[in-house]
């Protein structure tokens, strides 16, 4: 796994890494979508973390991950292996489906 910013905390089940930039409107909408999904799941699933990476502030990290545009969302399993990568604003259903894949593998 490429490096993340030093203050990043990975989830024990899954980690959603969002690469964004300050003036990116779709990034703000993506942040809301991801937060809503995780907040809805927290009652039944523990161990999912969201790590937000500001692409401008962490250019070295962004380059190490090969990120070319924002928003980009990367889903990692408990071991830090990349399961899915998507560019653009994700749909809630797509985020839930990807997390379900990780949760099935984790059980």
DRENTORKOL-3810 file (N, C-alpha, C; in nm, 4 decimals):
REM DRENTORKOL-3810
@n.u->0.0848; n.v->-0.1178; n.w->0.0000; ca.u->0.0000; ca.v->0.0000; ca.w->0.0000; c.u->0.0890; c.v->0.1236; c.w->0.0000
@n.u->0.0622; n.v->0.2185; n.w->-0.0894; ca.u->0.1366; ca.v->0.3448; ca.w->-0.0853; c.u->0.1107; c.v->0.4175; c.w->0.0469
@n.u->0.1954; n.v->0.5129; n.w->0.0797; ca.u->0.1788; ca.v->0.5828; ca.w->0.2082; c.u->0.0546; c.v->0.6712; c.w->0.2103
@n.u->0.0070; n.v->0.6947; n.w->0.3319; ca.u->-0.1003; ca.v->0.7903; ca.w->0.3575; c.u->-0.0441; c.v->0.8984; c.w->0.4484
@n.u->-0.1145; n.v->1.0096; n.w->0.4651; ca.u->-0.0659; ca.v->1.1126; ca.w->0.5581; c.u->-0.0444; c.v->1.0523; c.w->0.6977
@n.u->0.0521; n.v->1.1051; n.w->0.7728; ca.u->0.0904; ca.v->1.0464; ca.w->0.9011; c.u->-0.0222; c.v->1.0340; c.w->1.0028
@n.u->-0.1226; n.v->1.1197; n.w->0.9991; ca.u->-0.2298; ca.v->1.1158; ca.w->1.0988; c.u->-0.3440; c.v->1.0219; c.w->1.0591
@n.u->-0.3276; n.v->0.9441; n.w->0.9528; ca.u->-0.4334; ca.v->0.8564; ca.w->0.9039; c.u->-0.4520; c.v->0.7360; c.w->0.9958
@n.u->-0.5792; n.v->0.7023; n.w->1.0191; ca.u->-0.6146; ca.v->0.5855; ca.w->1.0993; c.u->-0.6918; c.v->0.4905; c.w->1.0091
@n.u->-0.6409; n.v->0.3682; n.w->0.9945; ca.u->-0.7077; ca.v->0.2701; ca.w->0.9103; c.u->-0.8138; c.v->0.1957; c.w->0.9896
@n.u->-0.9180; n.v->0.1532; n.w->0.9209; ca.u->-1.0237; ca.v->0.0763; ca.w->0.9844; c.u->-0.9825; c.v->-0.0680; c.w->1.0040
@n.u->-1.0388; n.v->-0.1318; n.w->1.1037; ca.u->-1.0074; ca.v->-0.2721; ca.w->1.1299; c.u->-1.0775; c.v->-0.3651; c.w->1.0312
@n.u->-1.1799; n.v->-0.3156; n.w->0.9628; ca.u->-1.2531; ca.v->-0.3939; ca.w->0.8629; c.u->-1.2306; c.v->-0.3374; c.w->0.7230
@n.u->-1.2452; n.v->-0.2060; n.w->0.7086; ca.u->-1.2301; ca.v->-0.1408; ca.w->0.5779; c.u->-1.1928; c.v->0.0056; c.w->0.5980
@n.u->-1.1242; n.v->0.0586; n.w->0.4977; ca.u->-1.0886; ca.v->0.2001; ca.w->0.4974; c.u->-1.1279; c.v->0.2576; c.w->0.3624
@n.u->-1.1958; n.v->0.3718; n.w->0.3674; ca.u->-1.2318; ca.v->0.4443; ca.w->0.2467; c.u->-1.1407; c.v->0.5663; c.w->0.2408
@n.u->-1.0573; n.v->0.5730; n.w->0.1380; ca.u->-0.9659; ca.v->0.6856; ca.w->0.1218; c.u->-1.0235; c.v->0.7766; c.w->0.0139
@n.u->-1.0478; n.v->0.9018; n.w->0.0506; ca.u->-1.0982; ca.v->0.9988; ca.w->-0.0467; c.u->-0.9910; c.v->1.1022; c.w->-0.0742
@n.u->-0.9508; n.v->1.1112; n.w->-0.2000; ca.u->-0.8589; ca.v->1.2155; ca.w->-0.2440; c.u->-0.9447; c.v->1.3290; c.w->-0.2978
@n.u->-0.9237; n.v->1.4481; n.w->-0.2430; ca.u->-1.0049; ca.v->1.5623; ca.w->-0.2822; c.u->-0.9196; c.v->1.6878; c.w->-0.2888
@n.u->-0.9824; n.v->1.7955; n.w->-0.3301; ca.u->-0.9158; ca.v->1.9257; ca.w->-0.3309; c.u->-1.0138; c.v->2.0306; c.w->-0.2800
@n.u->-0.9609; n.v->2.1404; n.w->-0.2327; ca.u->-1.0395; ca.v->2.2398; ca.w->-0.1602; c.u->-1.1547; c.v->2.2995; c.w->-0.2408
@n.u->-1.1353; n.v->2.3245; n.w->-0.3678; ca.u->-1.2373; ca.v->2.3947; ca.w->-0.4463; c.u->-1.3169; c.v->2.3009; c.w->-0.5361
@n.u->-1.3168; n.v->2.1749; n.w->-0.5044; ca.u->-1.3832; ca.v->2.0724; ca.w->-0.5845; c.u->-1.5237; c.v->2.0468; c.w->-0.5296
@n.u->-1.6263; n.v->2.0942; n.w->-0.6010; ca.u->-1.7647; ca.v->2.0734; ca.w->-0.5566; c.u->-1.8016; c.v->1.9254; c.w->-0.5489
@n.u->-1.7680; n.v->1.8437; n.w->-0.6497; ca.u->-1.7995; ca.v->1.7010; ca.w->-0.6379; c.u->-1.7299; c.v->1.6343; c.w->-0.5179
@n.u->-1.6155; n.v->1.6899; n.w->-0.4766; ca.u->-1.5463; ca.v->1.6354; ca.w->-0.3590; c.u->-1.6300; c.v->1.6556; c.w->-0.2331
@n.u->-1.6924; n.v->1.7698; n.w->-0.2207; ca.u->-1.7771; ca.v->1.7962; ca.w->-0.1038; c.u->-1.8983; c.v->1.7029; c.w->-0.1032
@n.u->-1.9577; n.v->1.6827; n.w->-0.2192; ca.u->-2.0717; ca.v->1.5917; ca.w->-0.2288; c.u->-2.0291; c.v->1.4475; c.w->-0.1990
@n.u->-1.9110; n.v->1.4095; n.w->-0.2454; ca.u->-1.8589; ca.v->1.2755; ca.w->-0.2182; c.u->-1.8362; c.v->1.2566; c.w->-0.0691
@n.u->-1.7823; n.v->1.3569; n.w->-0.0038; ca.u->-1.7592; ca.v->1.3514; ca.w->0.1412; c.u->-1.8903; c.v->1.3242; c.w->0.2152
@n.u->-1.9967; n.v->1.3954; n.w->0.1741; ca.u->-2.1288; ca.v->1.3751; ca.w->0.2373; c.u->-2.1800; c.v->1.2330; c.w->0.2128
@n.u->-2.1674; n.v->1.1853; n.w->0.0892; ca.u->-2.2139; ca.v->1.0507; ca.w->0.0557; c.u->-2.1418; c.v->0.9463; c.w->0.1393
@n.u->-2.0093; n.v->0.9554; n.w->0.1457; ca.u->-1.9311; ca.v->0.8575; ca.w->0.2221; c.u->-1.9658; c.v->0.8629; c.w->0.3696
@n.u->-1.9764; n.v->0.9828; n.w->0.4247; ca.u->-2.0093; ca.v->0.9983; ca.w->0.5665; c.u->-2.1473; c.v->0.9414; c.w->0.5965
@n.u->-2.2448; n.v->0.9669; n.w->0.5089; ca.u->-2.3795; ca.v->0.9137; ca.w->0.5289; c.u->-2.3804; c.v->0.7608; c.w->0.5274
@n.u->-2.3074; n.v->0.7011; n.w->0.4344; ca.u->-2.3010; ca.v->0.5551; ca.w->0.4264; c.u->-2.2398; c.v->0.4975; c.w->0.5535
@n.u->-2.1273; n.v->0.5506; n.w->0.5959; ca.u->-2.0599; ca.v->0.4988; ca.w->0.7152; c.u->-2.1450; c.v->0.5225; c.w->0.8393
@n.u->-2.2065; n.v->0.6386; n.w->0.8498; ca.u->-2.2940; ca.v->0.6659; ca.w->0.9645; c.u->-2.4116; c.v->0.5682; c.w->0.9695
@n.u->-2.4675; n.v->0.5338; n.w->0.8532; ca.u->-2.5786; ca.v->0.4388; ca.w->0.8488; c.u->-2.5340; c.v->0.2978; c.w->0.8872
@n.u->-2.4100; n.v->0.2625; n.w->0.8528; ca.u->-2.3600; ca.v->0.1276; ca.w->0.8813; c.u->-2.3083; c.v->0.1110; c.w->1.0240
@n.u->-2.2768; n.v->0.2193; n.w->1.0909; ca.u->-2.2106; ca.v->0.2111; ca.w->1.2207; c.u->-2.2948; c.v->0.1358; c.w->1.3245
@n.u->-2.4253; n.v->0.1319; n.w->1.3073; ca.u->-2.5088; ca.v->0.0597; ca.w->1.4036; c.u->-2.4936; c.v->-0.0916; c.w->1.3897
@n.u->-2.4551; n.v->-0.1381; n.w->1.2698; ca.u->-2.4414; ca.v->-0.2821; ca.w->1.2493; c.u->-2.2983; c.v->-0.3282; c.w->1.2238
@n.u->-2.2117; n.v->-0.2377; n.w->1.1836; ca.u->-2.0735; ca.v->-0.2738; ca.w->1.1507; c.u->-1.9790; c.v->-0.1731; c.w->1.2140
@n.u->-1.8811; n.v->-0.2241; n.w->1.2845; ca.u->-1.7788; ca.v->-0.1382; ca.w->1.3431; c.u->-1.6486; c.v->-0.1626; c.w->1.2677
@n.u->-1.5625; n.v->-0.0645; n.w->1.2616; ca.u->-1.4316; ca.v->-0.0855; ca.w->1.2012; c.u->-1.4145; c.v->-0.0301; c.w->1.0620
@n.u->-1.5019; n.v->0.0614; n.w->1.0209; ca.u->-1.4873; ca.v->0.1269; ca.w->0.8905; c.u->-1.4430; c.v->0.2705; c.w->0.9152
@n.u->-1.3341; n.v->0.3092; n.w->0.8525; ca.u->-1.2799; ca.v->0.4442; ca.w->0.8669; c.u->-1.2794; c.v->0.5147; c.w->0.7321
@n.u->-1.2942; n.v->0.6458; n.w->0.7367; ca.u->-1.2764; ca.v->0.7301; ca.w->0.6186; c.u->-1.1498; c.v->0.8119; c.w->0.6401
@n.u->-1.0616; n.v->0.8086; n.w->0.5421; ca.u->-0.9400; ca.v->0.8895; ca.w->0.5446; c.u->-0.9508; c.v->0.9893; c.w->0.4300
@n.u->-0.9473; n.v->1.1169; n.w->0.4636; ca.u->-0.9532; ca.v->1.2205; ca.w->0.3615; c.u->-0.8120; c.v->1.2732; c.w->0.3357
@n.u->-0.7754; n.v->1.2765; n.w->0.2087; ca.u->-0.6437; ca.v->1.3253; ca.w->0.1688; c.u->-0.6634; c.v->1.4464; c.w->0.0792
@n.u->-0.6178; n.v->1.5622; n.w->0.1245; ca.u->-0.6214; ca.v->1.6815; ca.w->0.0410; c.u->-0.5086; c.v->1.6683; c.w->-0.0607
@n.u->-0.5463; n.v->1.6551; n.w->-0.1864; ca.u->-0.4480; ca.v->1.6301; ca.w->-0.2919; c.u->-0.3454; c.v->1.7414; c.w->-0.3047
@n.u->-0.3850; n.v->1.8640; n.w->-0.2739; ca.u->-0.2919; ca.v->1.9764; ca.w->-0.2837; c.u->-0.1940; c.v->1.9787; c.w->-0.1666
@n.u->-0.2449; n.v->1.9508; n.w->-0.0461; ca.u->-0.1599; ca.v->1.9525; ca.w->0.0728; c.u->-0.0681; c.v->1.8311; c.w->0.0825
@n.u->-0.1082; n.v->1.7210; n.w->0.0192; ca.u->-0.0313; ca.v->1.5960; ca.w->0.0265; c.u->-0.0004; c.v->1.5468; c.w->-0.1151
@n.u->0.0654; n.v->1.6323; n.w->-0.1909; ca.u->0.0954; ca.v->1.6013; ca.w->-0.3308; c.u->0.1796; c.v->1.4751; c.w->-0.3444
@n.u->0.2734; n.v->1.4530; n.w->-0.2521; ca.u->0.3577; ca.v->1.3328; ca.w->-0.2580; c.u->0.2745; c.v->1.2059; c.w->-0.2401
@n.u->0.1801; n.v->1.2093; n.w->-0.1488; ca.u->0.0913; ca.v->1.0949; ca.w->-0.1261; c.u->0.0020; c.v->1.0739; c.w->-0.2477
@n.u->-0.0520; n.v->1.1817; n.w->-0.2996; ca.u->-0.1396; ca.v->1.1749; ca.w->-0.4162; c.u->-0.0665; c.v->1.1130; c.w->-0.5345
@n.u->0.0558; n.v->1.1536; n.w->-0.5566; ca.u->0.1357; ca.v->1.0975; ca.w->-0.6673; c.u->0.1684; c.v->0.9511; c.w->-0.6427
@n.u->0.2008; n.v->0.9159; n.w->-0.5182; ca.u->0.2349; ca.v->0.7768; ca.w->-0.4862; c.u->0.1175; c.v->0.6834; c.w->-0.5151
@n.u->-0.0043; n.v->0.7336; n.w->-0.4984; ca.u->-0.1240; ca.v->0.6539; ca.w->-0.5253; c.u->-0.1640; c.v->0.6590; c.w->-0.6729
@n.u->-0.0991; n.v->0.7432; n.w->-0.7527; ca.u->-0.1315; ca.v->0.7541; ca.w->-0.8949; c.u->-0.2644; c.v->0.8235; c.w->-0.9206
@n.u->-0.3003; n.v->0.9159; n.w->-0.8325; ca.u->-0.4270; ca.v->0.9878; ca.w->-0.8456; c.u->-0.4111; c.v->1.0981; c.w->-0.9501
@n.u->-0.5017; n.v->1.1003; n.w->-1.0481; ca.u->-0.4942; ca.v->1.1985; ca.w->-1.1557; c.u->-0.6043; c.v->1.3026; c.w->-1.1506
@n.u->-0.7126; n.v->1.2746; n.w->-1.0761; ca.u->-0.8208; ca.v->1.3725; ca.w->-1.0656; c.u->-0.8953; c.v->1.3517; c.w->-0.9343
@n.u->-0.9677; n.v->1.4556; n.w->-0.8952; ca.u->-1.0456; ca.v->1.4487; ca.w->-0.7721; c.u->-1.1919; c.v->1.4721; c.w->-0.8051
@n.u->-1.2821; n.v->1.4106; n.w->-0.7318; ca.u->-1.2549; ca.v->1.3165; ca.w->-0.6243; c.u->-1.2197; c.v->1.1781; c.w->-0.6785
@n.u->-1.1320; n.v->1.1115; n.w->-0.6069; ca.u->-1.1047; ca.v->0.9701; ca.w->-0.6294; c.u->-1.1212; c.v->0.9006; c.w->-0.4954
@n.u->-1.1930; n.v->0.7903; n.w->-0.4970; ca.u->-1.2186; ca.v->0.7123; ca.w->-0.3763; c.u->-1.1537; c.v->0.5756; c.w->-0.3937
@n.u->-1.0785; n.v->0.5340; n.w->-0.2913; ca.u->-1.0134; ca.v->0.4033; ca.w->-0.2915; c.u->-1.0633; c.v->0.3265; c.w->-0.1698
@n.u->-1.1104; n.v->0.2054; n.w->-0.1924; ca.u->-1.1568; ca.v->0.1203; ca.w->-0.0835; c.u->-1.0500; c.v->0.0170; c.w->-0.0526
@n.u->-1.0097; n.v->0.0118; n.w->0.0747; ca.u->-0.9089; ca.v->-0.0833; ca.w->0.1206; c.u->-0.9731; c.v->-0.1844; c.w->0.2143
@n.u->-0.9235; n.v->-0.3082; n.w->0.2102; ca.u->-0.9709; ca.v->-0.4069; ca.w->0.3062; c.u->-0.8926; c.v->-0.3927; c.w->0.4363
@n.u->-0.9162; n.v->-0.4814; n.w->0.5306; ca.u->-0.8525; ca.v->-0.4731; ca.w->0.6623; c.u->-0.7003; c.v->-0.4820; c.w->0.6552
@n.u->-0.6489; n.v->-0.5464; n.w->0.5506; ca.u->-0.5037; ca.v->-0.5598; ca.w->0.5337; c.u->-0.4413; c.v->-0.4440; c.w->0.4584
@n.u->-0.5241; n.v->-0.3500; n.w->0.4139; ca.u->-0.4732; ca.v->-0.2365; ca.w->0.3385; c.u->-0.4611; c.v->-0.2626; c.w->0.1897
@n.u->-0.5184; n.v->-0.3749; n.w->0.1420; ca.u->-0.5159; ca.v->-0.4046; ca.w->-0.0007; c.u->-0.6279; c.v->-0.3292; c.w->-0.0717
@n.u->-0.5946; n.v->-0.2744; n.w->-0.1865; ca.u->-0.6937; ca.v->-0.1995; ca.w->-0.2642; c.u->-0.7966; c.v->-0.2947; c.w->-0.3237
@n.u->-0.9232; n.v->-0.2675; n.w->-0.2951; ca.u->-1.0333; ca.v->-0.3483; ca.w->-0.3456; c.u->-1.0992; c.v->-0.2807; c.w->-0.4646
@n.u->-1.1113; n.v->-0.1500; n.w->-0.4573; ca.u->-1.1830; ca.v->-0.0755; ca.w->-0.5604; c.u->-1.1304; c.v->0.0667; c.w->-0.5667
@n.u->-1.1292; n.v->0.1212; n.w->-0.6866; ca.u->-1.0918; ca.v->0.2616; ca.w->-0.7072; c.u->-1.1927; c.v->0.3224; c.w->-0.8027
@n.u->-1.2434; n.v->0.4404; n.w->-0.7664; ca.u->-1.3416; ca.v->0.5078; ca.w->-0.8514; c.u->-1.3114; c.v->0.6562; c.w->-0.8554
@n.u->-1.3219; n.v->0.7129; n.w->-0.9735; ca.u->-1.3016; ca.v->0.8564; ca.w->-0.9916; c.u->-1.4377; c.v->0.9201; c.w->-1.0175
@n.u->-1.4576; n.v->1.0363; n.w->-0.9585; ca.u->-1.5852; ca.v->1.1048; ca.w->-0.9722; c.u->-1.6716; c.v->1.0789; c.w->-0.8502
@n.u->-1.7840; n.v->1.1444; n.w->-0.8462; ca.u->-1.8734; ca.v->1.1325; ca.w->-0.7324; c.u->-1.9448; c.v->0.9974; c.w->-0.7360
@n.u->-1.9260; n.v->0.9143; n.w->-0.6315; ca.u->-1.9891; ca.v->0.7817; ca.w->-0.6319; c.u->-2.1356; c.v->0.7892; c.w->-0.5923
@n.u->-2.2111; n.v->0.6923; n.w->-0.6394; ca.u->-2.3496; ca.v->0.6786; ca.w->-0.5958; c.u->-2.3508; c.v->0.6006; c.w->-0.4644
@n.u->-2.4456; n.v->0.6301; n.w->-0.3799; ca.u->-2.4572; ca.v->0.5614; ca.w->-0.2515; c.u->-2.4651; c.v->0.4100; c.w->-0.2715
@n.u->-2.5428; n.v->0.3655; n.w->-0.3682; ca.u->-2.5588; ca.v->0.2223; ca.w->-0.3936; c.u->-2.4259; c.v->0.1565; c.w->-0.4292
@n.u->-2.3410; n.v->0.2262; n.w->-0.5039; ca.u->-2.2108; ca.v->0.1715; ca.w->-0.5419; c.u->-2.1188; c.v->0.1589; c.w->-0.4204
@n.u->-2.1224; n.v->0.2582; n.w->-0.3323; ca.u->-2.0404; ca.v->0.2534; ca.w->-0.2107; c.u->-2.0863; c.v->0.1378; c.w->-0.1221
@n.u->-2.2171; n.v->0.1233; n.w->-0.1062; ca.u->-2.2707; ca.v->0.0141; ca.w->-0.0250; c.u->-2.2341; c.v->-0.1223; c.w->-0.0831
@n.u->-2.2424; n.v->-0.1370; n.w->-0.2144; ca.u->-2.2085; ca.v->-0.2640; ca.w->-0.2790; c.u->-2.0611; c.v->-0.2981; c.w->-0.2596
@n.u->-1.9745; n.v->-0.1995; n.w->-0.2726; ca.u->-1.8309; ca.v->-0.2234; ca.w->-0.2538; c.u->-1.7999; c.v->-0.2605; c.w->-0.1096
@n.u->-1.8623; n.v->-0.1905; n.w->-0.0155; ca.u->-1.8409; ca.v->-0.2236; ca.w->0.1258; c.u->-1.8961; c.v->-0.3621; c.w->0.1590
@n.u->-2.0076; n.v->-0.3996; n.w->0.0988; ca.u->-2.0638; ca.v->-0.5326; ca.w->0.1218; c.u->-1.9668; c.v->-0.6411; c.w->0.0779
@n.u->-1.8960; n.v->-0.6166; n.w->-0.0315; ca.u->-1.7954; ca.v->-0.7118; ca.w->-0.0805; c.u->-1.6841; c.v->-0.7304; c.w->0.0239
@n.u->-1.6384; n.v->-0.6205; n.w->0.0800; ca.u->-1.5323; ca.v->-0.6280; ca.w->0.1814; c.u->-1.5849; c.v->-0.6961; c.w->0.3079
@n.u->-1.7063; n.v->-0.6641; n.w->0.3471; ca.u->-1.7632; ca.v->-0.7218; ca.w->0.4690; c.u->-1.7820; c.v->-0.8726; c.w->0.4546
@n.u->-1.8252; n.v->-0.9185; n.w->0.3378; ca.u->-1.8406; ca.v->-1.0634; ca.w->0.3150; c.u->-1.7066; c.v->-1.1327; c.w->0.3267
@n.u->-1.6028; n.v->-1.0734; n.w->0.2712; ca.u->-1.4697; ca.v->-1.1337; ca.w->0.2754; c.u->-1.4125; c.v->-1.1319; c.w->0.4174
@n.u->-1.4535; n.v->-1.0362; n.w->0.4969; ca.u->-1.3995; ca.v->-1.0208; ca.w->0.6328; c.u->-1.4602; c.v->-1.1208; c.w->0.7308
@n.u->-1.5798; n.v->-1.1708; n.w->0.7014; ca.u->-1.6486; ca.v->-1.2613; ca.w->0.7951; c.u->-1.5892; c.v->-1.3982; c.w->0.7970
END
